[in-house]
Protein backbone atom coordinates (compact mmCIF):
# COMPACT_ATOMS: atom_id res chain seq x y z
CA UNK A 1 0.00 0.00 0.00
CA UNK A 2 1.38 3.43 -0.91
CA UNK A 3 2.17 5.90 1.84
CA UNK A 4 -0.64 8.18 0.65
CA UNK A 5 -3.80 7.29 -1.18
CA UNK A 6 -4.54 9.18 -4.36
CA UNK A 7 -7.78 11.15 -4.39
CA UNK A 8 -10.56 8.94 -5.77
CA UNK A 9 -12.22 12.01 -7.30
CA UNK A 10 -9.34 12.36 -9.77
CA UNK A 11 -9.93 8.81 -10.91
CA UNK A 12 -13.64 9.13 -11.66
CA UNK A 13 -14.73 7.62 -8.31
CA UNK A 14 -16.63 10.04 -6.09
CA UNK A 15 -17.04 9.18 -2.41
CA UNK A 16 -20.14 11.17 -1.57
CA UNK A 17 -21.60 11.19 1.94
CA UNK A 18 -24.80 9.54 0.68
CA UNK A 19 -23.01 6.77 -1.19
CA UNK A 20 -20.78 5.92 1.76
CA UNK A 21 -23.70 5.77 4.16
CA UNK A 22 -25.54 3.49 1.75
CA UNK A 23 -22.53 1.18 1.66
CA UNK A 24 -22.43 1.13 5.46
CA UNK A 25 -26.07 0.14 5.68
CA UNK A 26 -25.59 -2.64 3.14
CA UNK A 27 -22.37 -4.05 4.64
CA UNK A 28 -22.05 -4.28 8.39
CA UNK A 29 -18.39 -3.34 8.51
CA UNK A 30 -18.09 -1.12 5.44
CA UNK A 31 -16.97 2.47 5.21
CA UNK A 32 -19.30 5.22 6.31
CA UNK A 33 -19.01 8.97 6.03
CA UNK A 34 -18.72 10.50 9.49
CA UNK A 35 -17.94 13.83 11.07
CA UNK A 36 -16.14 14.80 14.23
CA UNK A 37 -13.05 13.33 15.81
CA UNK A 38 -12.13 9.72 16.36
CA UNK A 39 -13.45 7.40 19.03
CA UNK A 40 -13.57 3.72 19.91
CA UNK A 41 -16.47 1.92 21.52
CA UNK A 42 -16.35 -0.54 24.42
CA UNK A 43 -16.03 -4.30 24.19
CA UNK A 44 -19.36 -5.73 23.13
CA UNK A 45 -20.47 -8.71 25.17
CA UNK A 46 -23.68 -9.57 23.34
CA UNK A 47 -22.03 -11.75 20.71
CA UNK A 48 -18.80 -12.51 22.53
CA UNK A 49 -18.35 -16.10 23.57
CA UNK A 50 -16.13 -17.90 26.07
CA UNK A 51 -13.57 -20.39 24.79
CA UNK A 52 -15.63 -23.13 26.48
CA UNK A 53 -18.90 -21.81 24.98
CA UNK A 54 -19.82 -24.86 22.91
CA UNK A 55 -17.34 -27.38 24.36
CA UNK A 56 -17.39 -27.06 28.13
CA UNK A 57 -15.72 -30.09 29.71
CA UNK A 58 -16.56 -31.51 33.12
CA UNK A 59 -15.38 -28.62 35.30
CA UNK A 60 -12.16 -29.07 37.21
CA UNK A 61 -9.95 -26.88 39.37
CA UNK A 62 -11.52 -23.54 40.20
CA UNK A 63 -14.64 -24.25 38.10
CA UNK A 64 -15.36 -27.39 40.14
CA UNK A 65 -15.42 -25.44 43.40
CA UNK A 66 -17.67 -22.47 42.57
CA UNK A 67 -19.44 -21.38 45.79
CA UNK A 68 -23.23 -21.17 45.88
CA UNK A 69 -22.95 -17.41 46.43
CA UNK A 70 -21.71 -17.13 42.84
CA UNK A 71 -24.48 -19.32 41.38
CA UNK A 72 -27.91 -18.06 40.39
CA UNK A 73 -31.03 -19.52 38.80
CA UNK A 74 -31.21 -18.01 35.32
CA UNK A 75 -33.52 -18.35 32.31
CA UNK A 76 -32.28 -20.31 29.29
CA UNK A 77 -33.49 -19.21 25.87
CA UNK A 78 -33.68 -20.83 22.45
CA UNK A 79 -32.98 -18.83 19.31
CA UNK A 80 -32.37 -19.58 15.64
CA UNK A 81 -29.73 -18.23 13.31
CA UNK A 82 -29.31 -18.44 9.54
CA UNK A 83 -26.42 -17.10 7.46
CA UNK A 84 -28.81 -15.45 5.01
CA UNK A 85 -30.48 -12.06 4.86
CA UNK A 86 -33.76 -13.21 3.26
CA UNK A 87 -36.45 -12.05 5.70
CA UNK A 88 -38.85 -14.78 4.55
CA UNK A 89 -36.31 -17.41 5.61
CA UNK A 90 -35.17 -15.77 8.85
CA UNK A 91 -38.80 -15.41 9.96
CA UNK A 92 -39.31 -19.13 9.34
CA UNK A 93 -36.18 -19.86 11.39
CA UNK A 94 -37.71 -17.95 14.31
CA UNK A 95 -40.90 -19.97 13.98
CA UNK A 96 -38.87 -23.18 14.01
CA UNK A 97 -37.20 -22.04 17.24
CA UNK A 98 -40.64 -21.33 18.74
CA UNK A 99 -41.89 -24.82 17.80
CA UNK A 100 -38.79 -26.56 19.12
CA UNK A 101 -38.86 -24.54 22.36
CA UNK A 102 -42.39 -25.79 23.04
CA UNK A 103 -41.36 -29.40 22.39
CA UNK A 104 -38.27 -29.04 24.60
CA UNK A 105 -40.34 -27.72 27.51
CA UNK A 106 -42.62 -30.73 27.18
CA UNK A 107 -39.64 -33.13 27.16
CA UNK A 108 -38.10 -31.77 30.37
CA UNK A 109 -41.34 -31.18 32.28
CA UNK A 110 -44.46 -33.32 31.90
CA UNK A 111 -46.55 -30.75 33.80
CA UNK A 112 -46.11 -28.36 30.86
CA UNK A 113 -44.94 -25.48 33.02
CA UNK A 114 -44.34 -22.28 31.09
CA UNK A 115 -40.71 -22.19 32.26
CA UNK A 116 -39.78 -25.32 34.26
CA UNK A 117 -36.72 -25.59 36.48
CA UNK A 118 -34.37 -28.33 35.25
CA UNK A 119 -31.87 -28.44 38.11
CA UNK A 120 -30.99 -32.10 38.66
CA UNK A 121 -31.87 -32.95 35.06
CA UNK A 122 -29.23 -30.82 33.33
CA UNK A 123 -25.83 -29.61 34.52
CA UNK A 124 -24.80 -25.97 34.17
CA UNK A 125 -21.94 -27.02 31.88
CA UNK A 126 -24.31 -28.72 29.43
CA UNK A 127 -25.43 -25.30 28.17
CA UNK A 128 -24.93 -23.32 26.03
CA UNK A 129 -25.82 -26.04 23.56
CA UNK A 130 -26.44 -25.92 19.83
CA UNK A 131 -27.59 -28.15 17.03
CA UNK A 132 -26.98 -27.44 13.35
CA UNK A 133 -30.00 -28.35 11.22
CA UNK A 134 -29.59 -28.97 7.49
CA UNK A 135 -32.95 -28.55 5.74
CA UNK A 136 -33.45 -29.79 2.18
CA UNK A 137 -35.86 -28.67 -0.53
CA UNK A 138 -37.58 -32.08 -0.49
CA UNK A 139 -38.74 -31.39 3.08
CA UNK A 140 -36.23 -33.66 4.85
CA UNK A 141 -33.88 -32.39 7.53
CA UNK A 142 -30.94 -33.70 9.53
CA UNK A 143 -29.19 -32.29 12.57
CA UNK A 144 -25.93 -32.64 14.46
CA UNK A 145 -24.71 -31.26 17.77
CA UNK A 146 -22.08 -28.55 17.64
CA UNK A 147 -18.99 -29.79 19.44
CA UNK A 148 -18.52 -33.19 21.03
CA UNK A 149 -16.89 -32.50 24.39
CA UNK A 150 -18.29 -32.06 27.87
CA UNK A 151 -21.87 -32.88 28.86
CA UNK A 152 -23.93 -33.19 25.65
CA UNK A 153 -27.24 -33.89 27.43
CA UNK A 154 -28.76 -30.51 26.58
CA UNK A 155 -27.71 -30.76 22.92
CA UNK A 156 -29.20 -34.25 22.64
CA UNK A 157 -32.45 -33.04 24.24
CA UNK A 158 -32.50 -30.17 21.77
CA UNK A 159 -32.10 -32.61 18.89
CA UNK A 160 -34.88 -34.82 20.27
CA UNK A 161 -37.16 -31.79 20.56
CA UNK A 162 -36.47 -30.90 16.93
CA UNK A 163 -37.30 -34.44 15.82
CA UNK A 164 -40.49 -34.41 17.90
CA UNK A 165 -41.57 -31.10 16.37
CA UNK A 166 -40.99 -32.48 12.88
CA UNK A 167 -43.00 -35.59 13.72
CA UNK A 168 -45.88 -33.32 14.74
CA UNK A 169 -45.68 -31.51 11.40
CA UNK A 170 -43.98 -28.33 12.67
CA UNK A 171 -40.42 -26.93 12.65
CA UNK A 172 -40.29 -27.13 8.86
CA UNK A 173 -38.62 -24.79 6.39
CA UNK A 174 -40.42 -23.84 3.19
CA UNK A 175 -38.45 -22.48 0.24
CA UNK A 176 -39.56 -19.03 -0.97
CA UNK A 177 -40.07 -18.84 -4.72
CA UNK A 178 -36.80 -18.23 -6.51
CA UNK A 179 -34.55 -19.72 -3.83
CA UNK A 180 -31.86 -21.69 -5.67
CA UNK A 181 -30.13 -23.37 -2.74
CA UNK A 182 -30.78 -27.11 -2.44
CA UNK A 183 -30.19 -27.02 1.31
CA UNK A 184 -30.09 -24.39 4.04
CA UNK A 185 -28.53 -24.32 7.51
CA UNK A 186 -30.44 -23.33 10.65
CA UNK A 187 -28.57 -23.17 13.96
CA UNK A 188 -30.68 -23.66 17.07
CA UNK A 189 -28.94 -22.43 20.22
CA UNK A 190 -29.76 -22.82 23.91
CA UNK A 191 -28.09 -19.96 25.77
CA UNK A 192 -28.47 -18.90 29.42
CA UNK A 193 -28.70 -15.27 30.45
CA UNK A 194 -25.55 -14.90 32.51
CA UNK A 195 -25.58 -12.67 35.56
CA UNK A 196 -22.96 -10.02 34.83
CA UNK A 197 -23.51 -9.89 31.05
CA UNK A 198 -25.37 -6.95 29.57
CA UNK A 199 -26.52 -7.21 25.99
CA UNK A 200 -25.32 -4.30 23.89
CA UNK A 201 -26.19 -4.82 20.27
CA UNK A 202 -24.23 -2.42 18.04
CA UNK A 203 -26.80 -2.44 15.25
CA UNK A 204 -24.53 -4.37 12.89
CA UNK A 205 -25.82 -7.75 14.06
CA UNK A 206 -29.57 -8.44 13.90
CA UNK A 207 -31.09 -9.06 17.30
CA UNK A 208 -32.27 -12.68 17.47
CA UNK A 209 -35.77 -13.56 18.67
CA UNK A 210 -35.42 -15.58 21.89
CA UNK A 211 -37.91 -18.04 23.33
CA UNK A 212 -37.81 -18.96 27.02
CA UNK A 213 -37.38 -22.69 27.64
CA UNK A 214 -36.41 -23.39 31.26
CA UNK A 215 -34.51 -22.20 34.32
CA UNK A 216 -31.13 -23.61 35.36
CA UNK A 217 -28.69 -22.73 38.11
CA UNK A 218 -25.61 -21.26 36.44
CA UNK A 219 -22.45 -19.54 37.71
CA UNK A 220 -22.25 -15.78 37.39
CA UNK A 221 -20.16 -14.65 34.44
CA UNK A 222 -18.53 -11.33 33.71
CA UNK A 223 -17.09 -10.61 30.24
CA UNK A 224 -13.52 -9.61 29.51
CA UNK A 225 -13.03 -5.85 29.78
CA UNK A 226 -10.10 -3.57 28.94
CA UNK A 227 -8.11 -2.61 32.02
CA UNK A 228 -7.71 0.84 30.52
CA UNK A 229 -8.73 2.12 27.13
CA UNK A 230 -5.99 4.74 26.79
CA UNK A 231 -5.50 6.18 23.33
CA UNK A 232 -7.85 4.84 20.63
CA UNK A 233 -6.55 3.16 17.47
CA UNK A 234 -4.62 5.56 15.26
CA UNK A 235 -6.40 6.98 12.26
CA UNK A 236 -4.43 5.69 9.22
CA UNK A 237 -2.45 8.50 7.61
CA UNK A 238 -3.11 6.89 4.20
CA UNK A 239 -6.79 7.79 4.62
CA UNK A 240 -6.32 11.40 5.75
CA UNK A 241 -6.21 12.89 2.25
CA UNK A 242 -9.75 11.73 1.47
CA UNK A 243 -11.19 12.35 4.96
CA UNK A 244 -13.25 9.17 5.18
CA UNK A 245 -14.57 7.38 8.22
CA UNK A 246 -15.30 3.74 8.72
CA UNK A 247 -16.55 0.95 10.97
CA UNK A 248 -14.56 -2.19 11.78
CA UNK A 249 -15.43 -5.21 13.91
CA UNK A 250 -12.53 -7.41 14.98
CA UNK A 251 -12.61 -10.73 16.79
CA UNK A 252 -9.90 -12.02 19.09
CA UNK A 253 -9.25 -14.39 21.98
CA UNK A 254 -8.49 -12.98 25.43
CA UNK A 255 -6.87 -15.73 27.51
CA UNK A 256 -7.39 -16.44 31.21
CA UNK A 257 -4.57 -14.02 32.14
CA UNK A 258 -6.14 -11.14 30.18
CA UNK A 259 -3.65 -11.25 27.33
CA UNK A 260 -4.75 -11.11 23.72
CA UNK A 261 -3.66 -13.88 21.35
CA UNK A 262 -2.26 -11.99 18.32
CA UNK A 263 -2.78 -15.00 16.02
CA UNK A 264 -6.54 -14.87 16.62
CA UNK A 265 -7.14 -11.19 15.78
CA UNK A 266 -9.06 -10.73 12.54
CA UNK A 267 -11.87 -8.61 11.14
CA UNK A 268 -15.45 -9.86 10.81
CA UNK A 269 -17.34 -9.42 7.57
CA UNK A 270 -20.95 -10.47 6.78
CA UNK A 271 -20.88 -13.89 5.09
CA UNK A 272 -23.61 -12.88 2.64
CA UNK A 273 -21.92 -9.62 1.54
CA UNK A 274 -19.09 -9.31 -1.00
CA UNK A 275 -15.81 -7.84 0.20
CA UNK A 276 -15.09 -4.25 -0.75
CA UNK A 277 -12.96 -3.67 -3.83
CA UNK A 278 -10.63 -0.97 -5.12
CA UNK A 279 -10.20 2.23 -3.10
CA UNK A 280 -12.87 1.24 -0.57
CA UNK A 281 -10.94 -1.95 0.17
CA UNK A 282 -7.74 0.06 0.65
CA UNK A 283 -9.43 2.39 3.13
CA UNK A 284 -11.07 -0.46 5.01
CA UNK A 285 -7.89 -2.56 5.18
CA UNK A 286 -6.01 0.43 6.59
CA UNK A 287 -8.59 0.72 9.36
CA UNK A 288 -8.37 -3.02 10.07
CA UNK A 289 -4.57 -2.91 10.29
CA UNK A 290 -4.75 -0.02 12.75
CA UNK A 291 -7.22 -1.86 15.00
CA UNK A 292 -5.20 -5.10 14.91
CA UNK A 293 -2.02 -3.25 15.94
CA UNK A 294 -3.96 -1.53 18.72
CA UNK A 295 -5.47 -4.78 20.01
CA UNK A 296 -2.02 -6.40 20.22
CA UNK A 297 -1.11 -3.82 22.87
CA UNK A 298 -4.35 -4.06 24.85
CA UNK A 299 -4.55 -5.47 28.37
CA UNK A 300 -7.81 -7.00 29.62
CA UNK A 301 -9.40 -8.18 32.80
CA UNK A 302 -10.19 -11.76 31.77
CA UNK A 303 -13.67 -13.18 31.65
CA UNK A 304 -14.67 -14.79 34.95
CA UNK A 305 -17.13 -17.63 35.44
CA UNK A 306 -18.12 -18.06 39.08
CA UNK A 307 -15.04 -15.97 39.87
CA UNK A 308 -12.73 -18.25 37.86
CA UNK A 309 -10.74 -16.69 34.98
CA UNK A 310 -11.37 -18.30 31.57
CA UNK A 311 -10.66 -17.62 27.91
CA UNK A 312 -13.14 -15.58 25.90
CA UNK A 313 -13.69 -14.83 22.24
CA UNK A 314 -14.31 -11.07 22.09
CA UNK A 315 -15.87 -9.04 19.30
CA UNK A 316 -14.73 -5.42 19.36
CA UNK A 317 -16.48 -2.77 17.22
CA UNK A 318 -14.45 0.35 16.40
CA UNK A 319 -15.74 3.48 14.69
CA UNK A 320 -13.27 5.79 12.94
CA UNK A 321 -14.37 9.37 12.42
CA UNK A 322 -12.73 11.51 9.76
CA UNK A 323 -10.03 13.69 11.38
CA UNK A 324 -10.21 17.46 11.36
CA UNK A 325 -14.00 17.66 11.17
CA UNK A 326 -16.59 18.40 13.81
VEXLUM-212041 format. One line per field, with one value per residue (C-alpha): x, y, z. Coordinates in nm, 4 decimals, m for minus. Example, Ala and Ser with C-alpha at 12.3 -4.5 7.8 and 13.67 -1.06 7.14 Angstrom:
% VEXLUM-212041
c1 = c(1.2300 1.3670)
c2 = c(m0.4500 m0.1060)
c3 = c(0.7800 0.7140)
% end
This chain:
% VEXLUM-212041
c1 = c(0.0000 0.1383 0.2170 m0.0638 m0.3798 m0.4545 m0.7777 m1.0565 m1.2220 m0.9344 m0.9933 m1.3636 m1.4728 m1.6628 m1.7043 m2.0136 m2.1601 m2.4800 m2.3006 m2.0781 m2.3702 m2.5540 m2.2532 m2.2426 m2.6074 m2.5588 m2.2369 m2.2047 m1.8388 m1.8086 m1.6971 m1.9295 m1.9006 m1.8723 m1.7939 m1.6142 m1.3045 m1.2132 m1.3455 m1.3573 m1.6470 m1.6354 m1.6028 m1.9356 m2.0470 m2.3682 m2.2026 m1.8795 m1.8355 m1.6128 m1.3575 m1.5635 m1.8898 m1.9817 m1.7345 m1.7393 m1.5724 m1.6558 m1.5377 m1.2160 m0.9952 m1.1525 m1.4640 m1.5358 m1.5417 m1.7671 m1.9436 m2.3229 m2.2949 m2.1705 m2.4477 m2.7912 m3.1034 m3.1205 m3.3521 m3.2282 m3.3488 m3.3684 m3.2981 m3.2371 m2.9725 m2.9312 m2.6420 m2.8812 m3.0479 m3.3758 m3.6450 m3.8847 m3.6313 m3.5168 m3.8795 m3.9311 m3.6183 m3.7706 m4.0905 m3.8865 m3.7202 m4.0637 m4.1890 m3.8787 m3.8856 m4.2387 m4.1358 m3.8274 m4.0336 m4.2623 m3.9645 m3.8104 m4.1341 m4.4460 m4.6554 m4.6105 m4.4943 m4.4340 m4.0706 m3.9779 m3.6724 m3.4374 m3.1872 m3.0993 m3.1866 m2.9225 m2.5834 m2.4801 m2.1943 m2.4315 m2.5431 m2.4930 m2.5821 m2.6437 m2.7594 m2.6984 m2.9999 m2.9586 m3.2948 m3.3449 m3.5861 m3.7575 m3.8736 m3.6233 m3.3881 m3.0939 m2.9189 m2.5933 m2.4708 m2.2077 m1.8993 m1.8519 m1.6894 m1.8294 m2.1873 m2.3931 m2.7242 m2.8764 m2.7710 m2.9200 m3.2452 m3.2504 m3.2099 m3.4878 m3.7156 m3.6465 m3.7302 m4.0495 m4.1572 m4.0987 m4.2997 m4.5877 m4.5677 m4.3978 m4.0416 m4.0288 m3.8619 m4.0423 m3.8451 m3.9555 m4.0068 m3.6796 m3.4546 m3.1864 m3.0128 m3.0776 m3.0188 m3.0093 m2.8527 m3.0439 m2.8575 m3.0679 m2.8941 m2.9762 m2.8094 m2.8469 m2.8695 m2.5554 m2.5579 m2.2958 m2.3506 m2.5373 m2.6525 m2.5316 m2.6187 m2.4229 m2.6802 m2.4532 m2.5820 m2.9574 m3.1092 m3.2268 m3.5770 m3.5416 m3.7913 m3.7807 m3.7385 m3.6413 m3.4515 m3.1129 m2.8689 m2.5608 m2.2451 m2.2252 m2.0159 m1.8525 m1.7093 m1.3524 m1.3025 m1.0102 m0.8108 m0.7711 m0.8727 m0.5988 m0.5500 m0.7852 m0.6546 m0.4616 m0.6400 m0.4427 m0.2448 m0.3108 m0.6791 m0.6321 m0.6205 m0.9752 m1.1190 m1.3247 m1.4571 m1.5305 m1.6552 m1.4558 m1.5427 m1.2527 m1.2614 m0.9897 m0.9250 m0.8486 m0.6873 m0.7387 m0.4573 m0.6138 m0.3650 m0.4750 m0.3660 m0.2258 m0.2779 m0.6545 m0.7139 m0.9061 m1.1871 m1.5449 m1.7345 m2.0946 m2.0878 m2.3607 m2.1925 m1.9091 m1.5813 m1.5087 m1.2961 m1.0631 m1.0199 m1.2868 m1.0942 m0.7735 m0.9427 m1.1070 m0.7886 m0.6009 m0.8589 m0.8370 m0.4567 m0.4754 m0.7218 m0.5203 m0.2025 m0.3965 m0.5467 m0.2023 m0.1111 m0.4345 m0.4552 m0.7807 m0.9398 m1.0190 m1.3670 m1.4667 m1.7128 m1.8116 m1.5041 m1.2727 m1.0741 m1.1370 m1.0662 m1.3142 m1.3694 m1.4308 m1.5868 m1.4732 m1.6479 m1.4450 m1.5740 m1.3266 m1.4375 m1.2731 m1.0032 m1.0206 m1.4002 m1.6595)
c2 = c(0.0000 0.3427 0.5898 0.8175 0.7288 0.9180 1.1151 0.8941 1.2015 1.2359 0.8815 0.9134 0.7623 1.0040 0.9175 1.1172 1.1191 0.9540 0.6768 0.5924 0.5767 0.3486 0.1178 0.1126 0.0137 m0.2636 m0.4046 m0.4277 m0.3341 m0.1120 0.2467 0.5217 0.8972 1.0503 1.3825 1.4797 1.3326 0.9721 0.7395 0.3719 0.1916 m0.0537 m0.4295 m0.5734 m0.8709 m0.9566 m1.1750 m1.2509 m1.6102 m1.7905 m2.0395 m2.3134 m2.1806 m2.4859 m2.7383 m2.7061 m3.0086 m3.1510 m2.8620 m2.9066 m2.6881 m2.3536 m2.4248 m2.7391 m2.5436 m2.2473 m2.1379 m2.1173 m1.7407 m1.7132 m1.9321 m1.8063 m1.9520 m1.8010 m1.8348 m2.0308 m1.9208 m2.0832 m1.8831 m1.9584 m1.8229 m1.8436 m1.7103 m1.5454 m1.2057 m1.3214 m1.2046 m1.4784 m1.7413 m1.5774 m1.5409 m1.9127 m1.9864 m1.7949 m1.9968 m2.3183 m2.2039 m2.1331 m2.4817 m2.6563 m2.4539 m2.5791 m2.9402 m2.9038 m2.7717 m3.0729 m3.3125 m3.1770 m3.1176 m3.3320 m3.0754 m2.8360 m2.5483 m2.2275 m2.2192 m2.5321 m2.5594 m2.8327 m2.8437 m3.2100 m3.2947 m3.0824 m2.9613 m2.5974 m2.7017 m2.8724 m2.5304 m2.3318 m2.6040 m2.5919 m2.8148 m2.7437 m2.8349 m2.8966 m2.8547 m2.9786 m2.8669 m3.2084 m3.1387 m3.3665 m3.2390 m3.3698 m3.2292 m3.2641 m3.1256 m2.8549 m2.9794 m3.3187 m3.2495 m3.2060 m3.2875 m3.3195 m3.3889 m3.0507 m3.0765 m3.4254 m3.3042 m3.0166 m3.2606 m3.4822 m3.1786 m3.0897 m3.4438 m3.4405 m3.1095 m3.2476 m3.5595 m3.3315 m3.1515 m2.8334 m2.6933 m2.7133 m2.4788 m2.3842 m2.2482 m1.9031 m1.8839 m1.8225 m1.9720 m2.1689 m2.3371 m2.7114 m2.7020 m2.4391 m2.4315 m2.3333 m2.3169 m2.3663 m2.2432 m2.2815 m1.9957 m1.8904 m1.5267 m1.4896 m1.2666 m1.0015 m0.9887 m0.6948 m0.7213 m0.4296 m0.4818 m0.2419 m0.2440 m0.4366 m0.7749 m0.8445 m0.9060 m1.2681 m1.3560 m1.5580 m1.8044 m1.8964 m2.2691 m2.3388 m2.2199 m2.3611 m2.2731 m2.1255 m1.9539 m1.5775 m1.4649 m1.1326 m1.0606 m0.9608 m0.5853 m0.3573 m0.2611 0.0838 0.2124 0.4744 0.6176 0.4841 0.3156 0.5562 0.6981 0.5686 0.8497 0.6889 0.7793 1.1395 1.2889 1.1729 1.2351 0.9167 0.7383 0.3741 0.0946 m0.2189 m0.5211 m0.7407 m1.0732 m1.2018 m1.4387 m1.2982 m1.5731 m1.6439 m1.4025 m1.1144 m1.1252 m1.1112 m1.3885 m1.1993 m1.4996 m1.4875 m1.1190 m1.0729 m0.8610 m0.9857 m0.9422 m1.0473 m1.3886 m1.2883 m0.9622 m0.9307 m0.7839 m0.4251 m0.3672 m0.0966 0.2225 0.1238 m0.1949 0.0060 0.2388 m0.0462 m0.2558 0.0431 0.0719 m0.3024 m0.2908 m0.0018 m0.1864 m0.5101 m0.3255 m0.1532 m0.4776 m0.6401 m0.3818 m0.4058 m0.5472 m0.6996 m0.8179 m1.1761 m1.3180 m1.4791 m1.7626 m1.8056 m1.5970 m1.8252 m1.6694 m1.8300 m1.7615 m1.5583 m1.4828 m1.1074 m0.9043 m0.5420 m0.2769 0.0346 0.3476 0.5793 0.9370 1.1514 1.3689 1.7457 1.7663 1.8403)
c3 = c(0.0000 m0.0906 0.1845 0.0654 m0.1182 m0.4365 m0.4388 m0.5772 m0.7297 m0.9766 m1.0913 m1.1657 m0.8309 m0.6088 m0.2408 m0.1566 0.1944 0.0676 m0.1189 0.1755 0.4159 0.1746 0.1657 0.5456 0.5676 0.3140 0.4641 0.8391 0.8514 0.5441 0.5208 0.6311 0.6025 0.9489 1.1074 1.4235 1.5809 1.6362 1.9035 1.9905 2.1515 2.4422 2.4189 2.3129 2.5172 2.3335 2.0708 2.2529 2.3565 2.6071 2.4785 2.6476 2.4976 2.2909 2.4356 2.8133 2.9713 3.3118 3.5303 3.7214 3.9374 4.0202 3.8102 4.0139 4.3404 4.2573 4.5792 4.5878 4.6432 4.2841 4.1380 4.0388 3.8804 3.5321 3.2309 2.9293 2.5875 2.2451 1.9305 1.5637 1.3308 0.9539 0.7462 0.5013 0.4862 0.3260 0.5697 0.4549 0.5610 0.8849 0.9960 0.9337 1.1389 1.4313 1.3978 1.4009 1.7242 1.8739 1.7799 1.9125 2.2364 2.3045 2.2388 2.4595 2.7513 2.7177 2.7159 3.0369 3.2278 3.1900 3.3804 3.0858 3.3021 3.1089 3.2260 3.4263 3.6485 3.5253 3.8114 3.8661 3.5059 3.3327 3.4519 3.4171 3.1883 2.9431 2.8165 2.6035 2.3555 1.9830 1.7027 1.3349 1.1218 0.7486 0.5743 0.2175 m0.0528 m0.0492 0.3084 0.4849 0.7526 0.9530 1.2568 1.4460 1.7769 1.7638 1.9438 2.1033 2.4385 2.7871 2.8857 2.5651 2.7435 2.6584 2.2923 2.2643 2.4238 2.1774 1.8895 2.0274 2.0556 1.6929 1.5820 1.7898 1.6369 1.2879 1.3720 1.4740 1.1400 1.2673 1.2649 0.8857 0.6392 0.3191 0.0240 m0.0966 m0.4720 m0.6511 m0.3828 m0.5669 m0.2742 m0.2436 0.1315 0.4042 0.7506 1.0646 1.3963 1.7072 2.0224 2.3911 2.5768 2.9422 3.0450 3.2510 3.5557 3.4826 3.1053 2.9574 2.5986 2.3889 2.0266 1.8045 1.5245 1.2885 1.4060 1.3895 1.7305 1.7470 1.8674 2.1889 2.3333 2.7017 2.7642 3.1260 3.4323 3.5360 3.8112 3.6437 3.7707 3.7393 3.4444 3.3709 3.0243 2.9515 2.9776 2.8938 3.2024 3.0521 2.7129 2.6788 2.3332 2.0634 1.7472 1.5258 1.2262 0.9216 0.7615 0.4205 0.4617 0.5747 0.2247 0.1471 0.4956 0.5178 0.8221 0.8724 1.0968 1.1779 1.3909 1.4976 1.6794 1.9089 2.1977 2.5433 2.7514 3.1208 3.2137 3.0181 2.7332 2.3721 2.1354 1.8318 1.6020 1.6624 1.5776 1.2543 1.1144 1.0812 0.7568 0.6782 0.5093 0.2639 0.1543 m0.0999 0.0198 m0.0749 m0.3834 m0.5117 m0.3101 m0.0573 0.0169 0.0651 0.3129 0.5007 0.5182 0.6592 0.9364 1.0070 1.0290 1.2748 1.4997 1.4907 1.5943 1.8719 2.0012 2.0221 2.2872 2.4847 2.8373 2.9623 3.2797 3.1772 3.1653 3.4947 3.5443 3.9083 3.9873 3.7859 3.4978 3.1571 2.7907 2.5899 2.2241 2.2089 1.9298 1.9356 1.7224 1.6405 1.4692 1.2939 1.2417 0.9758 1.1380 1.1358 1.1165 1.3814)
% end
